[in-house]
């Protein structure tokens, strides 16, 4: 189960791992999906001029490193709203990321 939890995140980390501190425009405890794994209330999302910063709330991180996905790696962003929640879907390198 832990392998499945980490698989797609680690695929992204091979390309987009970052040591940078979270940006000022940073939203904690959000929900989103990376591949088949849904991070409900544990996803931290930041927007920078370089790209999208992602990390997992520290209690649930399990060694998952923060990511900074550059804008150039994002092929498409589209709305993916559900009922009363505004969501977006990002397409990049064979993965779909919803938040």
N, C-alpha and C positions, 0 to 999 in steps of 0.2 A: 504494500500500500504506500509506504514512504517513497519507493522508487517511482510509482505513478505520480505522486504528489510533486516530485521534483523534476521529472523528466523534461517537460517542455520548458520550464523555467531555466533549467540548466542548459538546454540547447540555446536559449537566448543569451545566457550568461557567457557562453563561449565567445560570442560576438560583441556583446554590449555591456559587460561587467564594468562597474565604475567604482571608484574610491571617493568620488566627489560627495560633499555634504548635500543634503536635500536643499532644493531651491526655496526661495521665500514664498513662491506661489505653490504651496504644498498642502494637499488635502489628506488627512489621516483617516484610517478606519473606513475606507471605501470598499465597495464590492466590485469584483470583476473576475473574468475568466482568462486563463492562458491555456490554450489547447482545451483539454477536457476537464481541467481542474478549475473549480469555482472558489475564489478566495472571498468568502462572505464576511465583510466587516474587518478584514485583516490587511487589505491592500492600501498602500500609501502611494499617491499619485502627485507628481509635480510637473509643471510645464515650464520649460526654459527655452531660450532662443536656439539652443543646440538640439533639443528634442524633448522626449517624454521620459521623466524620471520615475522609476517604479521600485518599490521595496515592500517587504512584508513586515507587519507589526512584529517587534522584536521577540515577543513571547512565542510566536509561531514560525519564526524564520527558519529554524532547523538547518542553518548553513546556507540558505538561499541568499546570494549576494544581490545588492542593489543593481539596477539596470539603468542605463541612459541610452534609449533608443533614438538615434538621430533621425531627423525629419526625412533625410534622403532614403532611409530604409523603409519608410512607410509608403506602401503603394497606393492605398486608398483608405479613406475614413468615411464611414456612412452612419446615419442614425440607425439605432437598433432599439428603439423605445419599447418598453413593456408596461402596459397599463398606465400607472401614474409616475413611472420612473423614466427620466431621460437618460438614455444610454447611447454609447457610440461603439462602433465596431471598427477595429484597425486591422488591415491586412498587411502582413509582411512576411517575407521569407518562408512561405508555406505554412504559416501559423495564422490563426485568427484570434484576436484579443478583444474581448468585450469589457467595457467598463462604463 
